[in-house]
Amino acid sequence: MSASPAAVSKQLAEMALAMQATRTGHTPKAVTVVASDETVVVTMHEALTPAEKILARSEQGASQVEDYHRALFAVSSEELRNEIQRLTGRKVREAAVVVEPATGAIVHAFTSGTVVQIFQLEPHGVATQVAAGVPPSTEPSG
């Protein structure tokens, strides 16, 4: 990486937070980014709007929310891909998005031909969120 993993993580977390707020009008509670030599994983915590949370209560609604965020990612991930390339000096070969309607988490995985397995843990505290460089929001989201 041309920048340190910590610097890449902090800059990507800030960018992802701003992009999500611009795209949806809703600011996630927090963003965590894990950057390694081969993979960048961006997790936006409590990223769904209040309306999406209500919609996601049913199986059909949850499917609609997932489809919407996949489509949103497909048309808007280029900016984040470009930023990853700028910070790391490497092109993104693959990208995927996973939406967890029950928790409101959205995970963007950018890989370089590796298999990425993501395990979302139960909430423990804010320490890991702060470590990624973007502290949890103190303002009500909406």
Secondary structure, DSSP 8 states (H G I E B T S, - for coil): --S-HHHHHHHHHHHHHHHHHHHHS---SEEEEEE-SSEEEEEEET-S-HHHHHHTTSHHHHHHHHHHHHHHHHHHHHHHHHHHHHHHSS---EEEEEEETTTTEEEEEEESS------------SHHHHHTT-----S---
